[in-house]
Amino acid sequence: MGVLLCLDTSDRYLSVGLAKDGQIFAAISYEAWQKQSESLVEEVQKILVENHLKRQDICGVSVAKGPGSYTGVRIALSVAKTIAFSLQIPLYLSSSLEILRAKEGTSICLVNARGKRSYFAVYEQGKALVEDCIKTNEEVLFYVAAHPEYHLCGDVGYLGLESEESDVLSILAKDADEAHRIGNVHAARPVYLKDDYDKDRLRTVVRKAMISDLPRILEIGKASLHSTYSEKDLYFDMQENPIAYFYTALVDGYVVGYLDFFVTFNSATIVQIAVDEAYRKKGIGNLLLGAMIRECEAQGEPVEFLTLEVRKSNENAQRFYKKHKFAPVTVKKAYYDDGEDAVYMVRSLIHG
């Protein structure tokens, strides 16, 4: 029987646990404020190896979805979604406040939202008596004083209060039930509750690609480019190829596009660039090209030209590149495996 993987990076701590039959049997948890992205994947691999398990032994993933740190919430959720999708296993989502609750009784659950505000909720045996929300710290202190019989849970030193110790991994294991299961893994989104967060606006981040991005990169490449690149090929460019630079674009932690390019002497060549069809014409490609140009400008030796090949039949892509100052130079006959010609395009970085 498989094990449940539990993850939380929604606030100051990085927490990884393994559970069986609703009980945590292995755990890693330590303070890693703003460093969770550097360590989470490594810690997941570490805890599996230490317990003589493989990734295929995971039967489900339970993760905190927020509210909490904008970056922290996205990190664990992104890794959880990648694992659940690649293994085709259930994904369970719990509120980051919900998992702070005491195992018995009624709990006031708090996380510092900065700006003299708190993420606030009241839970009783997994049921929300007060839904997750934002309150001013003054309102929180008033509520706490009015309910001295309630458990106080969370890292509340910023309020000058003391709280009970929370066992978030045990609660994540307990909450891996149908009520917390999400049917469509791709639909899982982080919860922020920030006043200025517009649910209909895309929150996009472009960063260096991570190994955990590989399943989505393969999926996007096959759908968009009919790419024949294998996972091994992509891994080589991502981790070992000294001239390769690999970026991914994420919307709310979900990989929606990628760019793989080589830098050799005074030129940079786009090897692959692709965006999920559902996210096209939303500026994702612009952001990826922007990341490439910034990388080229940061090189010790100046990069003078950007180059690429594009299918002669792909007029939409050619229009996109022309908008970004690429000019067609020549046609490479039978360039692609199926015999189609390629248009060779160049952009000068020196002359804009």
C-alpha positions as CSV (number, residue, x, y, z in Angstrom):
1,M,0.0,0.0,0.0
2,G,1.3,3.5,-0.9
3,V,2.1,6.4,1.3
4,L,0.7,9.9,1.5
5,L,3.1,12.8,1.0
6,C,2.3,15.9,3.1
7,L,3.7,19.4,2.2
8,D,3.6,22.9,3.7
9,T,5.7,25.9,2.8
10,S,2.9,28.5,3.4
11,D,4.7,30.5,6.1
12,R,8.1,30.4,7.8
13,Y,8.6,26.6,7.9
14,L,9.3,24.0,5.3
15,S,7.5,20.8,6.3
16,V,7.5,17.4,4.5
17,G,5.9,14.3,5.9
18,L,5.0,10.7,5.0
19,A,1.9,9.1,6.3
20,K,0.2,5.7,6.3
21,D,-3.3,5.0,7.5
22,G,-3.6,8.7,8.5
23,Q,-0.5,8.6,10.8
24,I,2.8,10.5,10.1
25,F,5.7,8.1,10.3
26,A,8.5,10.3,8.9
27,A,8.8,14.1,9.0
28,I,11.2,16.9,8.1
29,S,10.4,20.4,9.4
30,Y,12.5,23.5,9.9
31,E,12.5,27.2,9.5
32,A,13.3,28.2,5.9
33,W,11.9,31.7,5.4
34,Q,12.2,32.7,1.7
35,K,14.4,29.6,1.1
36,Q,11.8,26.9,0.6
37,S,12.1,26.9,-3.2
38,E,15.8,26.0,-2.9
39,S,15.2,22.9,-0.7
40,L,11.7,21.5,-1.0
41,V,12.3,19.1,-3.9
42,E,15.6,18.0,-2.4
43,E,13.8,17.3,1.0
44,V,11.1,15.3,-0.7
45,Q,13.7,13.1,-2.4
46,K,15.7,12.8,0.9
47,I,12.7,11.6,3.0
48,L,11.8,9.0,0.4
49,V,15.4,7.7,0.2
50,E,15.7,7.6,4.0
51,N,12.5,5.5,4.2
52,H,13.5,3.2,1.3
53,L,10.7,4.5,-0.9
54,K,10.4,5.5,-4.5
55,R,8.3,8.3,-6.0
56,Q,6.0,5.6,-7.4
57,D,5.2,4.6,-3.8
58,I,3.3,7.8,-3.2
59,C,-0.5,7.3,-3.4
60,G,-1.6,10.8,-2.7
61,V,-0.4,14.4,-1.9
62,S,-1.8,16.6,0.8
63,V,-0.8,20.2,0.7
64,A,-1.5,23.6,2.3
65,K,-3.1,26.0,-0.3
66,G,-2.8,29.3,1.6
67,P,-3.4,31.9,2.8
68,G,0.2,32.8,3.7
69,S,3.4,33.9,2.1
70,Y,2.8,34.7,-1.6
71,T,5.9,32.8,-2.6
72,G,5.8,30.1,0.0
73,V,2.2,29.1,-0.8
74,R,3.0,28.7,-4.5
75,I,6.1,26.5,-3.9
76,A,4.5,23.6,-2.1
77,L,1.4,23.7,-4.2
78,S,3.4,23.7,-7.5
79,V,5.5,20.7,-6.4
80,A,2.3,18.9,-5.1
81,K,0.5,19.4,-8.4
82,T,3.5,18.2,-10.4
83,I,3.8,15.0,-8.4
84,A,0.0,14.4,-8.4
85,F,-0.3,15.0,-12.2
86,S,2.8,12.9,-13.2
87,L,1.8,9.9,-11.0
88,Q,-2.0,10.4,-11.6
89,I,-2.7,10.2,-7.9
90,P,-5.2,12.2,-5.7
91,L,-4.4,15.8,-4.6
92,Y,-5.8,17.1,-1.3
93,L,-5.9,20.8,-0.5
94,S,-6.2,22.2,3.0
95,S,-6.3,25.8,4.2
96,S,-3.0,26.9,5.8
97,L,-5.0,28.2,8.7
98,E,-7.1,25.0,9.0
99,I,-3.9,22.8,9.5
100,L,-2.8,25.0,12.4
101,R,-5.8,23.9,14.5
102,A,-5.6,21.9,17.7
103,K,-6.6,18.3,17.5
104,E,-9.4,18.8,20.0
105,G,-11.7,21.8,20.9
106,T,-12.1,25.1,19.1
107,S,-9.1,26.9,17.7
108,I,-8.3,30.5,16.7
109,C,-5.8,30.1,13.8
110,L,-3.5,32.9,12.9
111,V,-0.7,33.8,10.4
112,N,1.0,37.1,10.1
113,A,-0.2,38.9,7.0
114,R,2.1,41.9,7.6
115,G,0.9,45.5,7.5
116,K,-0.5,45.2,11.0
117,R,-2.9,42.5,9.8
118,S,-3.4,38.8,10.3
119,Y,-4.9,35.9,8.4
120,F,-7.6,34.7,10.7
121,A,-10.0,31.8,11.1
122,V,-11.7,29.8,13.8
123,Y,-12.0,26.0,13.4
124,E,-13.7,23.3,15.5
125,Q,-12.9,19.7,14.6
126,G,-12.2,20.6,11.0
127,K,-15.3,22.8,10.6
128,A,-14.8,26.5,10.0
129,L,-16.8,28.6,12.5
130,V,-15.2,31.7,11.1
131,E,-14.0,31.4,7.5
132,D,-10.5,32.3,6.5
133,C,-10.2,36.1,6.3
134,I,-8.0,39.1,7.0
135,K,-8.4,41.1,10.2
136,T,-6.4,43.9,11.6
137,N,-4.2,42.9,14.5
138,E,-6.3,45.1,16.8
139,E,-9.5,43.1,15.8
140,V,-7.6,39.9,16.4
141,L,-6.5,40.9,19.9
142,F,-10.1,41.9,20.7
143,Y,-11.4,38.5,19.5
144,V,-8.8,36.5,21.4
145,A,-9.5,38.4,24.6
146,A,-13.3,37.7,24.2
147,H,-12.7,34.0,23.7
148,P,-10.1,32.9,26.4
149,E,-11.5,29.3,26.2
150,Y,-10.4,28.8,22.6
151,H,-7.0,27.3,21.7
152,L,-4.7,29.9,20.1
153,C,-2.7,28.4,17.2
154,G,-0.1,29.7,14.9
155,D,3.2,31.6,15.1
156,V,1.7,34.6,17.1
157,G,4.8,36.1,18.6
158,Y,4.2,39.2,16.4
159,L,1.1,39.8,18.5
160,G,2.9,39.5,21.8
161,L,0.9,36.3,22.5
162,E,1.8,32.7,23.1
163,S,0.2,29.8,21.2
164,E,0.0,26.1,21.4
165,E,2.3,24.0,19.2
166,S,0.7,23.0,15.9
167,D,1.3,19.7,14.2
168,V,0.5,20.7,10.6
169,L,1.7,17.4,9.0
170,S,-0.6,15.3,11.2
171,I,-3.5,17.5,10.3
172,L,-2.6,17.4,6.6
173,A,-2.6,13.6,6.9
174,K,-5.9,13.6,8.7
175,D,-7.5,15.9,6.1
176,A,-6.6,13.7,3.1
177,D,-10.3,12.8,2.6
178,E,-12.9,13.4,-0.1
179,A,-13.9,16.7,1.3
180,H,-10.4,18.0,0.6
181,R,-9.7,16.2,-2.6
182,I,-9.7,18.2,-5.8
183,G,-10.9,16.5,-9.0
184,N,-8.9,18.5,-11.5
185,V,-5.3,18.8,-10.4
186,H,-4.7,21.7,-12.8
187,A,-7.6,23.7,-11.3
188,A,-5.8,23.9,-7.9
189,R,-5.0,27.5,-7.2
190,P,-3.3,29.1,-4.2
191,V,-5.3,31.3,-1.8
192,Y,-3.9,34.6,-0.8
193,L,-6.8,36.8,0.6
194,K,-4.7,39.9,0.0
195,D,-6.9,43.0,-0.6
196,D,-5.3,43.8,-3.9
197,Y,-5.4,40.2,-5.3
198,D,-7.7,40.0,-8.3
199,K,-8.8,36.4,-8.9
200,D,-9.3,37.0,-12.6
201,R,-5.8,38.5,-13.1
202,L,-2.9,36.2,-14.1
203,R,-0.1,36.2,-11.6
204,T,2.9,35.2,-13.7
205,V,6.4,34.4,-12.7
206,V,9.3,33.6,-15.0
207,R,12.2,31.8,-13.3
208,K,15.0,29.2,-14.0
209,A,13.5,25.8,-14.7
210,M,13.4,23.2,-12.0
211,I,13.4,19.4,-12.3
212,S,9.8,19.4,-10.9
213,D,8.8,21.3,-14.1
214,L,9.7,18.5,-16.4
215,P,6.3,16.7,-16.7
216,R,4.6,19.9,-17.7
217,I,7.4,21.0,-20.1
218,L,7.1,17.6,-21.9
219,E,3.3,18.0,-22.1
220,I,3.5,21.5,-23.5
221,G,6.2,20.7,-25.9
222,K,4.4,17.7,-27.4
223,A,1.1,19.6,-27.7
224,S,2.6,22.9,-29.0
225,L,5.6,21.9,-31.0
226,H,5.1,18.2,-31.6
227,S,8.5,18.1,-29.8
228,T,10.5,14.8,-29.9
229,Y,12.7,16.0,-27.0
230,S,12.8,13.3,-24.3
231,E,12.9,13.9,-20.6
232,K,16.5,12.9,-20.7
233,D,17.2,15.6,-23.4
234,L,15.4,18.3,-21.4
235,Y,17.2,17.3,-18.2
236,F,20.6,17.6,-19.9
237,D,19.8,21.1,-21.1
238,M,18.4,22.0,-17.7
239,Q,21.2,20.6,-15.5
240,E,24.3,19.6,-17.5
241,N,24.6,21.5,-20.8
242,P,27.1,24.4,-20.1
243,I,25.8,26.6,-22.9
244,A,22.0,26.0,-22.3
245,Y,19.7,28.3,-20.4
246,F,16.2,27.1,-19.4
247,Y,13.3,29.2,-18.1
248,T,9.7,28.4,-17.3
249,A,6.7,30.7,-17.0
250,L,4.2,29.9,-14.2
251,V,0.8,31.3,-13.5
252,D,-0.1,30.9,-9.8
253,G,2.5,28.1,-9.6
254,Y,1.3,26.2,-12.7
255,V,3.8,25.8,-15.5
256,V,2.3,27.4,-18.7
257,G,5.3,27.9,-20.9
258,Y,9.1,27.4,-21.3
259,L,12.1,28.6,-23.2
260,D,15.3,26.7,-23.9
261,F,18.2,28.6,-25.5
262,F,21.9,28.3,-26.1
263,V,24.5,31.0,-25.8
264,T,27.7,30.6,-27.9
265,F,30.2,33.3,-28.3
266,N,28.4,36.4,-29.6
267,S,25.0,34.8,-30.3
268,A,22.1,33.2,-28.6
269,T,19.9,30.6,-30.3
270,I,16.3,29.7,-29.3
271,V,16.1,25.9,-29.2
272,Q,12.5,25.7,-28.0
273,I,9.9,28.1,-26.9
274,A,6.3,27.1,-26.2
275,V,3.2,28.3,-24.3
276,D,0.2,26.2,-23.3
277,E,-2.6,26.9,-25.8
278,A,-4.9,28.1,-22.9
279,Y,-2.5,30.8,-22.0
280,R,-1.5,32.2,-25.3
281,K,-2.0,35.9,-26.2
282,K,-1.6,36.8,-22.6
283,G,1.9,38.0,-22.7
284,I,3.6,34.8,-21.6
285,G,5.9,34.6,-24.6
286,N,6.9,38.3,-24.2
287,L,8.0,37.5,-20.6
288,L,10.0,34.5,-21.7
289,L,11.8,36.5,-24.4
290,G,12.4,39.3,-21.9
291,A,14.1,36.8,-19.5
292,M,16.3,35.6,-22.4
293,I,17.4,39.1,-23.3
294,R,18.2,40.0,-19.7
295,E,20.3,36.8,-19.5
296,C,22.1,37.7,-22.6
297,E,22.8,41.2,-21.4
298,A,24.3,39.7,-18.2
299,Q,26.8,37.6,-20.0
300,G,30.5,38.5,-19.5
301,E,31.0,38.5,-23.3
302,P,28.4,40.6,-25.1
303,V,25.7,38.8,-27.0
304,E,25.2,40.6,-30.3
305,F,22.5,38.4,-32.0
306,L,19.5,36.3,-31.2
307,T,18.7,33.6,-33.8
308,L,16.0,30.9,-34.3
309,E,14.4,28.6,-36.8
310,V,10.6,28.5,-37.3
311,R,8.5,26.3,-39.5
312,K,7.7,28.0,-42.8
313,S,4.0,27.1,-42.3
314,N,3.9,28.7,-38.8
315,E,2.8,32.2,-39.7
316,N,1.5,33.1,-36.3
317,A,4.9,32.4,-34.7
318,Q,6.7,34.4,-37.5
319,R,4.4,37.4,-36.7
320,F,5.2,37.0,-33.0
321,Y,9.0,37.1,-33.7
322,K,8.7,40.0,-36.2
323,K,6.9,41.9,-33.5
324,H,10.0,41.3,-31.3
325,K,12.4,42.7,-34.0
326,F,13.4,39.3,-35.5
327,A,13.9,39.5,-39.3
328,P,13.8,36.6,-41.8
329,V,17.3,36.0,-43.3
330,T,17.0,32.8,-45.3
331,V,15.1,29.6,-45.7
332,K,16.6,26.3,-44.7
333,K,15.4,23.6,-47.0
334,A,13.9,20.4,-45.4
335,Y,15.2,21.5,-42.0
336,Y,12.6,19.5,-40.0
337,D,12.4,15.7,-39.7
338,D,9.1,15.7,-41.7
339,G,10.8,17.6,-44.6
340,E,9.3,21.0,-43.9
341,D,11.4,24.1,-44.6
342,A,12.5,26.4,-41.8
343,V,12.7,30.2,-41.8
344,Y,15.9,31.4,-40.2
345,M,15.4,34.7,-38.3
346,V,17.8,37.0,-36.5
347,R,17.5,39.9,-34.1
348,S,20.4,42.3,-33.4
349,L,20.8,43.3,-29.8
350,I,23.4,45.9,-30.6
351,H,21.1,47.9,-32.9
352,G,17.9,47.3,-30.9
